Amino acid sequence: MPTPHPPSTVRRRRLGTELRRLRERADLSATGAAARLGVTQSRISNIEAGRYGVSADRVRALARHYDCTDAALVDALAGMTGERKRGWWEEYREILPTGFLDLAEIEHHATALRVAQIVNIPGLLQTTDQARALFDGAVPRLLPHEIEHRVSYRIKRQAVLYRDDPPPYTAIIHEAALRMQFGGAAVARSQLEHLLAISDRGNVTIQVIPFGAGQFPSSARGVDYVYGPVTQLDTVQIDTTHGGDIVDSPAQLEVYRQVLDRMEEVALPANRSRDLVNSILAST
């Protein structure tokens, strides 16, 4: 009986996507690429679909055949291969939707993170009680054990901000999110106190968009922009009612960079944002 392949990961699928983009830019079919490398067309297709792993040497060979001269990109793609250690998120594979695991894996490998939230506090900044209150209000309703799985997963995600060499993290939060009282006033106060405490960390920047900021390009959906080792490997996750949507096309990435740039322009600087959080805390 054949040994089943391990589950495909978002990182492996992204590597396959980037290799397909290189091949298409070289105006090569999968059959033509296979002929150059001396492999089957199905092998190329499976690599591009993220079903098969690929070695760093094979990635470099593919890049040469695709006439890719971007050394930084090739090095970054080669660096996405050969990972054998399972991430902590794998313990949730049969418990949570795949999109949860994808986000944790992307964040784990990020060189920097930038997020924007209008209604909720960003997940990496939520307290346990705040996270539990939000999941308790999910539609359709979650069972108690499902809520606890999601809460424990969300708290474990936050370790990325506390590791020895954490990525820079910028959170753009609308004043509306700071004034929400999910779980009640005590939970809201604790959440605001947590924001003030974590903003003291050197890698964390919190900027607040006040009600008086006026127009800016956004909606109620949250945006998580995850920076890769090179710009081409950046990733965006957009919050939706059915989970998170992953965006990685170059044109879409550029749009979301501009959106977040504009939101930062209308947000208060970190020191004034901290003052606003303090004032809201005092009135909560």
N, C-alpha and C positions, 0 to 999 in steps of 0.2 A: 504494500500500500504506500503510495507516494507521501513524503513528508510535506505537510501544508506549509505554505509560505507564511512568515510572520506578517502581522497586519501592516499595511502601508502607512507610513507616517507623513505628516504634512511637509516635513523637510525633504523627504525622498520625492514626494510628488512635485514639490517646487523645483528640485534639481532637474527632474524629468521635463518639466515645463520649459525651463531655461534652455535645456539642451535642444528641445524641439524648436524653440525660437531661433537659436543659432543655426540649426539646420535649414529652417525656412528662409532665413536671411541669406543663406548661401544658395538658395534656389535648388535645393536637393530634395528628392523624395526619400521616404524611409527606405525604399528598395535601393536607391542609389547610394545612400549612406551605408547600408549594410554591405553592398558590394565593395565599397572602398575599405571597409574594416574587415572583410572576410567573415561576416556573421550573417545570420538569417534576418530577414525583414521583421519577423516576429520579435526577435531579440531587441531590435531598436525600438519597436512599438512598445514593448513591455517596460523598457528603461524609461521611455518618455512618459508612460502612464504611471510611473512610480511603483510598478508591481515588482520589479527586480532591482536589487542593489547594483551599484557600479563602483569600480575602483577609481582612485585618483588618477592612475595611469590611463585608464580608459577614457576618463573625462578629458584629459589633456590631449589624447589621440583624437577624440571626436572634435575638439576645438580646432586642432590643426587642420583636419579634413574640412572643417567648416570655415576655414580662413579667418578665424577670430584672432585679432591681434591685440585685444584688450587684456593685457597681462593681469591686471588687478581682478578683473571679472573671472578669468580662468582660474586664478589662485583661489578666489572665493568659492567657486564651484567645486574645485578639487577638495577644498576644506569641508565641504558638506558630505563627503563620503566616509565610509569606514567606521561610523559610530556604532559600537556594539552594545554599550551600556544602556539599559532601559531607563528612561526618565521616571521620576516619581509619579507622573501623571498616568503611567500605564496601569497602575493599580485600580484606576477608575474606568478602564476600557469597557468592561461589560456593565458598568453602573451608570455612567453619564453619556450623553450624546457625544459623538465624535468631535463636534465643533469645540467643546470644552477642552478636550485634550489637545486639539490643534493650537488653540490660543496659548495654552501653557507651554507647549513646545516652542512656539515662535518667540514668546517672551524670554524663554530660557536662553536662546541664542542671540538675543538682541544686543546691539551695540549702544542703542539709546531707545527711549520710549517717549512718546508724546500722545496724550489723550485729551479728549474734550467731552464733557458731559453737561447737559442742560438741566435735567431733572433729577438725576441720581448722582451720588458720590461715586467716583471711579472705583472699580472693584478692588484694585490694589491698595486703596486707601480706606476701605470700609472696615468698621469694627465687626466683631462676630455678631453682636446683637443687631446691628444695622443690616448685615447680610441676611441674617435669619428673618428679619421682618420683611425684607424685599422678596425673598423666596416664598415666604408664607402668603404673599399676595399674588403669586403667579397664577396665570390662567392658561390651561386648566389647573385646578388645585393640585398641589403636590401632597403626597402622603408624608407623615412625619419623618420616616426614615429617608425619603428622597430629599427632603429639605436639609437634613443633617449631612447627607453626602455632599450636597452642593455647597453647604457652608464650609465643611472641612476642606473641600477642594479649593474654594476661594481663598481661605486663609493660607493654605500651603502655597498658592500662587504668589503670595506677597513676599515669600522668602527671597525672590529675585532682587528686592530692594534692600535687603539686609546682608547679602553675601559679602565676601571679602572685597570683591572688585565689582560693585554694583553698577549697572548702566545708569547714565543720567536719565532722570524721569521728570517730565514736565506735565502737570495736570492743569488744564484750563477748565474751570468749573463756573457755571452760571450761578448768580446769587440765588436763583430759584431753588437750586439743589441744596444750598446751604440752609434754606428756610423750611424745607420739607421736614415733617416730623413722623417719618415712617417708624412705627414701633412706639411712638409717644415721645413726650418732652424729655424724659430722662435719657432715652436712647439717642435722641438728637443732640443733647448736651454732650454726652460722652463722645459722639462722633465728631463734633466740632473741636473738642479738647484734643482728640486724636490727630485731627488735621494740623492743629497748632504744634503738637509735639513732633510729628513726622516732618513738618516743614523745616525743622531745625537740622535735619540731616543734610549733609553737603550735596548729596546726589538728587535731592528732591526739591522741585520748584513748583509752587502752587500759585496760580494766577486766577483771579476772580473777575468775571464779567459782571459789572453791576447792572441793576435794572435800568439805569439811565444811560447805558452805553449806546443805545440806538441800534441801528440795523447792522447785522453781520451775517455772513453766509453760513447758515447752519440750520438744523432742524432738531427735533426732539431726540433723534437717534444719536447714540454715543459713537465716537470714533476712536479707535485705537491705532495709532501709527507706530509701527515697529521698524526701526532702522536696522538694516543689514550691514555687512562689512563693506559693501559697495551699494550705490544708489539703486542699481538695477535689482537688487535683492531685498529692497524694502517691501513691507507688507502692511496692508490696512485690514482691520476687521471692523465691520459696521454692525451695530446692534440692530436686530430685527425682532419681530414678535415670534418668529419661529427659530430664533437662535442667531448665531453670528455668521455673516457673509464675509468671505475672504476675497480681497481685491489685490491683484498683483500686476495688472497690465501697466506698462509705462505711462500711458496717457492718463489713466485713472489715478495713479500714484501722484502725478504732477498736480492734478486737480485738488487732491486732498492735502498736499503740501501747501498749496495756495490758500485753501480754506482755513487750515490751522494757522498759517501765517497771519491771515486777516483777523482771526479770532484773538490771537496774541496781541495784535495791534490795538484792539479795542478793550482788552482786559487791563485791569490795574496791574502795576508792577508788584513784585512779590511782597515788598514791605507794606504797601497800601492794601494789598489783598489780605495780609495778616491782620491789619487793623480792622478791616471789615468783618473778618471772621470773629475777631474778639468782640466787636460791637453786637453782632448777631447772637453770640454766645451769652452776652450780658443780658439780652432781652428774651432769651429762651427759657 
